[in-house]
Each structure stands twice: as structure tokens, then as C-alpha cells.
Amino acid sequence: MKSKLFYLFNVLNPIKKWRLLVFFILLISFKFGNCSNGKMEQKIYLVFRFDDFSARSNTNLEQKIIEIFRKNKLAFTIGVIPFAGAGSLLDPTPKGHLPLGEEKGNILKNASHQGVVEVALHGYAHQSHSEQYIGSEFKGLDFEQQKEKILQGKIYLEEISDSKINTFVPPWNQYDDNTLKVLEELQINNISADRFGTMNNKSSIQSLPNSCGLSSLKQAVKSARKSPDKISLIIALFHSYDFIEENKRDGLFNFSDFSELINWISKQNDIKVLTIDQMISELPANYLKNKFELNRKIIAYSFKTPPYIRVKPNYSYASEDYFNLIRQKTIAFYFIIFILTSTIAYLIINSLKTGLMKTRSKSPKSSHRSWSRGKITWPIRC
């Protein structure tokens, strides 16, 4: 069998041999390029971010969520609205505000002192500021307008929860350069929105956007474990309306499912659960900025890759190694396509040429006459 294969290989012309070798080399690298070293030590950093804690939110549900984290000895970040809008949050028409209040403040104070929650500032009222910017409380406002809202919210929330505010969560994940400048001036060091947000390389603000929801968290963990990265970051965002008990029509899971998920996470030895401020404090200074920029590239790059090797940017944060792996696989894929198409094109053209030559060889030869003019002989076709 081997001798037959060697014979078949030897009868090929050099160009075909080269193409065949390149094809198999790329195929092998494409197949096994995704294999990671199973012995490599991996660490998955996980943040739970719970948004929209306010005077309008379900206190009973929130207390049960805090208790689940306390029971499993885990911590999470709560995005708190200090002065929730009294009307529709998308309606920019002023309808009054509902301050957080002492009862909710005490819940945050106790949980914060016990190390269960990090209190983050989730805007001022979580209300659109104009018809032009529906779904944005800060983006589009000038520096002074943003500063006034964020400063008032920060002072109130720090006093009522007895907690230092280090993290800002912009409502609807919408913010701009002015927001970053305000946060720098007010010494709020972190921002958590989504991966499409603004990032200024000159800003000292650290960004840790969300990467998935609770319904895809196990898939995010699975993806992180398959990754060649030594460190994987997952930021899981959830709201009270994700619970069926709160939102029967559009809820994604019930409280029992949530409780089981948190319990499962607490038993995973390779997962370290942190708050946003804890994670940012633990990682090197420029690590998150580089990661943020890289994952924006990955999101853009993923649209160029075939579906079965496409990055899943909404699950976890990838590193330079992971990005390079995807890029190599994509280049290999398109190079294989190029080799295949060029080979097929070559075979088709060669086949057409052969057929044309056979047709000409079968047709009768033309007779010629010639006449001379000086030293040049000119053929005359009949």
C-alpha cells in the first residue's frame, strides 16, 4: 500500500507535489492548532454584576440574591441607582426622582461590611436626558452636566451605604469621553459597560465591560477552559427582570436555577470570583486596557472568520495568544481555499487546452501558397 502511495506521489509533477504537501501541512495545523496543553495551569476570573438596584426594584428578591452569595462565600458587584426616575426611564420628560432610602441603604451597608457586595454607582436616575439620546443618561451631555449628576450620586450613595465608590456603571452602557474625564476628576477609577464603549488610551480609568449573561455562563466557563490562555476573564451581567419570578413573560431562569448555578460556581477550583474593583486591583496596570483593545479587534475580526472557527466574543475575554490562534486558523483556512481554487482552476484550464489541441489535431490541415518579395517569403492562406 505504501509503495503504491509513493509511486503515485512520484509520478506527480513538481508543482502538484508542492501543492499537495502544502495542503496536508495546513490541514494538520488547522486540525490540531486548537489543541491546548491540558497540563497548563489555568485561572478563570469571574465577576457577577447585578444592575438596577434602586428604590423601585424588588427588595425581597435582592435580599435573597445577597443571601445566596453570602451562603456560598462569594462576592459580587451591585450597580445602584441613587435617585431612580419616577416615570418611564426612556422618557426624557422630568417625572421626579425616588431616592434610594434608608432601608435599601442599610441592606447595602450590611452586605458591603460583610464583604459580600461592592457598591457601584449606576448613573444618577437611569433616565434618558433628551429625545436625541433615548437610552442614554450621560452620553451627549457636556462635562459640567455629567459632573453634577455623577458627583451628587456618588456623595449620596457613599453616605447612605457607608461604602467608597470606585466603580461606575453607565445606564444602558452608554457613555463618552466627557464621562471618563468626570470619573478621573472625581477619582472613580473603574468603569463597567460593554465592549463597544469608548476607551481613551490617555485616560487612567480602567474598563471591565460585561461579557455574558447568566444563561450563557456555563458555556463561557467551558469556552475559557478550552482556551490556551493562562488567565480568562468572565463578567456576567444580570438584572432582576431575568428572573421568572419577577418577569413571567420574558424571564430567563427561576431563582432555584440561579441558586444551583451559584452553588456550582463556588465548587469550581479553577474559578476565582471577584468584584469589579477586586479584579482590577489584582491584575497588572495596563492588562485590562490591552485586553479591552484586543477584544474590540476580536469582535471586528470575528466577522471575517468562518462560523466553525469564529471567536465567541460575548462569553469571555480572550488574550493575545487566543487572538493569534484564531488569526492563524483563519489565514490557514483561506490559504487552503486559495490552493484548492487555484488547483481546480489549473485543472479546468489544462483540460480545456488539451481538448482544444485534440480538436485541432483531428481537423484537416490547411494548404498554403507563398510568394516572395525580396528576401521575405509571405504565406498565402487559401
N, C-alpha and C positions, 0 to 999 in steps of 0.2 A: 504493500500500500504506500509506504514511504517512498519507495523507489519511483512509483508512478507519479507521486506528487512532485518529486524533484525533477522528473522528466518533463512534466507539464510546465513547471516553473522555468526550466532551462530553454524550452522552445520559444518562450515569450521574448519579444524584442526588448531592448534596454529600457525604453520609455514605459512600456507596460509593466516591467518588473518594478521600476521605481514607483509607479502609481500604486501597485499592489502592496508594496512594502509600507508606503506612507499611509495607505488606507487602514491596514491592520494595526500599525503603531498607534494611530489616532483612535482607532476603535477600542484598543486596550486601555489607553489613557483615559478615554471618555467613560469607559465602563468602571474602572477602578479608581478614578480620580476623586470619587466621592467617599471612598473608604477612609474613615478616620481611625486613628490609633486608639484602640479600646482601652489601653493601659494608661492613657494620658489623664492626668488629674483635671477634672472639670469642676467649675463652680458656677452655679446659676444664682444670680442676684435677682430677687423678686420684690417688687413694690406693689402693694394694693393701694389704689387711690379711689376714695369714695367721695363723690361730689354732691353738692346741693344741700348740705346740712344747713337748715335755716329755721326761722320762726314758723314757716309754712310746712315744713317737712314732717314726716311721721316719726314722732318721738319714740313710740313703743318699738317700732322696727329698728330704729337706730340704736336703742339700748340693747336690743337682742344681738345686733351685729357686733357691738363693742364687747359684749359678754362672750361671744364665740371666739373672738380674737384673744381676750383675756384668758379664757379657759385653755386655749392652745398655746399660750405663752408667745404670742406673735404681736407685732405692732403694725399699724397702717396709718396712712395719711388721710385726713378728712379736709375736704375743701369746704370752707364755711362762708356763707353769705351773711355779712353783718347786718344789713338793712334790706331784707327781701322786698321786692316790689309787690304792692298790694293787688295790682291787676294782672293782666296778661304780660308776661315777661317780654314778649315780642312787640308789644305795643309801646311806642316811644312816648305816648301821651302820659304826663305825670298822673299817677293814681295814689300817691302816698307810699310810705315805706313801713315795714314791720321790723323793728329792732329785734335782735336775736333773743334777748330777755334773760333773766337771771336763772330760770330753770335749765334752759339749754346751756347757758354758760357754765353752770355747776357740773353738768354732765361732761363737758369738755375738760373742765378743770380737774375733775377726779381722774378721768381717763388719761389725761396728759401727765399728771403727777405719778400715776402708776406705770407709766412708760408704754401704755397701750396705743396711744394715738399721737401723731404730730398734727397740730392745728395749722392749717394753711389758709391764707386769705383767698377766697373765691370771688373776687370782684367787690363791688360795693352793694348793688341791689340786684345784679344779674338781670338788667333790663336794657333793651335796645335804646340807644341815645338819640336816634333820628331815623326818618323814613329812608334816608340814603344808606344807612348802615343797620338794616334789620339783622338781628342776630349778632350784634357787637355792642359791648358796653364801653369799650376803650378805643379800639381801632378807629382812626379818623379824627379823634379829639386832639387838641393841641396839648403841649406839655403841661401847662398850668392846670387845665381842666382835669387831666388824668391825675396829676399830683394831688389835687384837692380830694378827689374821691378815694384814692388809694391810701392817702395819709389818714383820712377820717376813719376808714375801715380798719386800718392797722391799729390805730390808737384804741378804738372801741374794743376790737377783738382781743388785743393783748390784755386789756384791763379786765374784761369780763371772763376770760378763760385762764387768766394768770399764766399765760404762755408767751414766749418770744416768737414772733412771726418771721420765719426765714424763707418761706416758700409762697409764691404767688401762683394761683391757678386762674387764668383769664376765662371769664364766661364764654361759652361756645368755642373755646380755644383760639379766640381772636385777639390779636394784639399787634403792635407795630414798634418802630424804633423809639418813639416817644415813651412807650411803656417801659422799655428796657432802661432808658435814661432815668425815668422816675424811680424805678426799682433800685438802681445804683445809688441815687441820691438818698433814698430812704433806707439804704442798707438791708434791703430784702435780696438775699443772694441767689435765690433759685427761682426758676420758672418751670412750670409743667403744663404744656398744652398738647399739640400733636406735632407730627414730624413735618408738616407743611408750613409751620410757623416761621417768623422772621428770626434770623440769628445774625448778630453783628459781631464779627471777629474781634473788634476793638472793645467790645463790652466785657465786663468782668462777670456778668450774670451767667450762671450755669443752667443749662437746659436739660431737662429729663422728661421728654414727652411720653404720653401713653403709647403702648404698642399693641395691646389686645384687650378684649373684654373677658369676663369670667367664663363665658360659654366656650371660648377657644383657648382657655388657659392650659388645659392638659395637652392640647395639641402644640401649644407654644413650648411647653416643657419637653415634649417628645422631640420637637424640632431642635431645641437647644442641645439636647443630649446627643443628637446625631451630628451636630456641628463640630468642626475641627477646632473651634475656639476654646481657649482655656477659661475664659470668662464670658458668660452670656447674661444679657440684661433683659428682664421682662417687666413691663409696667402695666399692670392690669387695672383697667378703669371700670367702675360700676356705679350705678345710681339706684335709688330706691325703686324707681319705675321698672327696673329689670326684674324685680320680684313679682311673681304671680299674685301673691297676697296683696300687693299694692296696685298692681296693674293687670287685671284678669285678662284683658284683651291682648295686650302686647308684651306681657311679662315673659322672660326667657327661662326662668327657673324658679322653683319654690324655695322656701327657707331651709327645708330639710336637705335639698341638694347642695345648697350653699354651705351648710354646716358640715356635710360629708366632704366637700371639696377642701375646706379649710383644715379639717382634720387630716385629710390625705396629704396636704402640703406640709403640715407640721411633722410628718413622719418621713419625709424625703431628706436623706442625709446630704445630698448634693445641692440642696436649695437653701439659700440664706435669705430670710425675709427681713426687709429693712423698710424704714420710712424714706421718703424722698431726701430729706435733709441728712439722714444717716448714710444713705448710699453715696450722695455727693461728697460727704466728708471722708468716706472710706476710699474713694477712687482718686487716682492722681489728678493733678490740677487741670491739665488740658485733655484728659482722657475723654470726657463727655463731649467737649466741643468737636474733637476729631471724630468721635462716634456719630454725633449729630450730622456733621457734614457728609460723612461716609454713607450714612443710611439714606440721606437725600439722594445721593448718587445711585444707590442701590434701587431706590424706588423708580428713578428715571431709567436706569439700565434694565430693570426687570421687564419693561415693555418690549425690549429688543430680543429677549431670550425666548426659546421655545417653552411651551407650557410645562413640560415634564422636568425641566431643569430650572424653572423660574424661581427666584427668591420669593419667600413669603414675608414681605416687609411688615405685615400687620401683626406678626406673632412675637418676635423677639428682635433685639438689636444684634446686627452682625458686625464682625470685626474685619480688618483689612485682609486677613487670611481667607475668610469666608467669601469676601468680595472677589479676591483674586481667583479663588477656586471657581466661582460662578463665571467669571470672565474667561478663564481658561477653557472651561467646558463649552461656553458659548462660541468662542473662537474655533475650538476643535470641531464643534457641530457644523458651523458654517463652512469651515475648510473642507470637511468631508463632503458637504453638499457641493462645494465647488469642484472637488476632484471627481465626484460622481457625474455631475452635469457636463464637465469638460470631457470626461471619458465617453459618455453617451453621445455627445456632440461629435467627437472624433470618430466614433464608430459609424454614426449616421453619414457623416461626410465621406468617410472612406468607402462605405458601402455604395453611396451614390456614384462616386468616382469609378469604382470597379464596374458597376452596372453600365455606366456610360461608355467605358472603354470596351466592354464586351459588345455593346450595341454597335459601336464604330467598326470593331473588327469584323462583324458579320455583314456590314453594308459593302456594296461593290466599290472598287477603287475608281477614282475619277481619272480620266485621261487628260494629259496636259500637252500643250504645244508651247514652244518658246521661240522667241525671235531675238536677234542680237542687235544691240545698238552700241557700237564701240566695243568695249571690253565687258559690258554688262549683259547678262542673259536674263530676260524677263519672262516669267512663266505666263502662259495664257490659258485660263481655265475654260473648258468647253461646257 
